[in-house]
Amino acid sequence: MTRATRKRLWRWLRSVGFTLGLSLLVAWGVGDQGQLLPVFVIGVAAFGLGLLYYLFPRGLHFAFGTAVGLALYASLFVVLGHAQFPDAPDWSRPPAFLLPVIAFLGAVWWRRVELAEVAERQEAADLDHLGHTARWLVFVSLVGLVCFILPVNRLAPGAQGAALLVAMGGIAGIVARAAREVMRLLVDVALIIDEIAGRTRHVAVPAVAFLLMYALLVIVFASAYRIADSLSVHALFHDRDGPTRLSYSDALHFSVATLSTVGYGDIQPQDDGVRVLASLEVVAGQLLLLFGVAEILRSRRARVGTRREEDEDLDPAPPDGHSPPPAAPDGHGAAGARSRFRRNPASSNTSNE
């Protein structure tokens, strides 16, 4: 197996794994909408991915965009259905979910020759095409806005199911007509995700360094909270049941909540000294965000620059990229000829004659 084949296989496995993994996650999440909808989400992901790979075998990268688009569509469908069609029968939800997907895949199949160039593009479009590419989203949003304006949720269950099918049928028509723009948007999203994923390896070391410094602050202040509580005669913290003694795991939980500034929940400080200590931890966390990240990135750039300078010192090269001819120790070569000419230019003229 050649290197190009292995690279292509890895990209295929990565795309398929990401698509199916995200589809399984979303299907599990929408499980409260009945037993059929999760099955349809997984089935649509598998069928759609297989069809797109069959039609555009050289467009492997767009699977990322397809997975993201399917996840967003499933989430918005659940939100819209729960808000405006709460009493719609269970039988109406799977076909309503399938209508836009079938319309899009059918349009892609019908226009597969025209869309091959879009699906196999290797570079994202510039921002000038964004308005034209995303224009179909305006019409889809208008359908959703009409559903929210009209009192559809007050209708009988059967009428809500019919209205849901009509609304999704309208979205299906919009998506089918704008299949090229939808495909272009999915490809652009996939290319951007792939580019970001390619750059993550360059920020891996700074990210790990930041996490280590963050964990150090959490551990130091958690130990301080635990020691202060153990040395105090009275409990310095309260939980839902009143005063409580802090275990080390509780101290870690309280330290993370303090440093992340998400707000106190089940454990709260009840002593002025602990409040001051918590305030210091918050300030330390803000300083880490403001200056720690910048210093980590600056130190990494400095190390990279130093390494490049060392490599240039070990292997210097002339500006034109060519190595100079070796000097002749016995006076031969270009340098020796120039030296002899300077010492006795007459002999050179005599020999030329």
ABEGO torsion letter per residue (X at the ends): XBAAAAAAAAAAAAAAAAAAAAAAAAAAAAAAAEAAAAAAAAAAAAAAAAAAAAABAABAAAAAAAAAAAAAAAAAAAAAAAAABAABBAAAAAAAAAAAAAAAAAAAAAAAAAAAAAAABABBBBAAAAAAAAAAAAAAAAAAAAAAABBAAABBAAAAAAAAAAAAAAAAAAAAAAAAAAAAAAAAAAAAAAAAAAAAAAAAAAAAAAAAAAAAAAAAAAAAAAAAAAABABBABBBAAEBBBBBAAAAAAAAAAAAAGAEBBABBBABAAAAAAAAAAAAAAAAAAAAAAAAAAAAAAAAAAAAAAAAAAABBBBAAGBBBBBBBAAGBEAAAAAAAAAABAAAAAAAAX
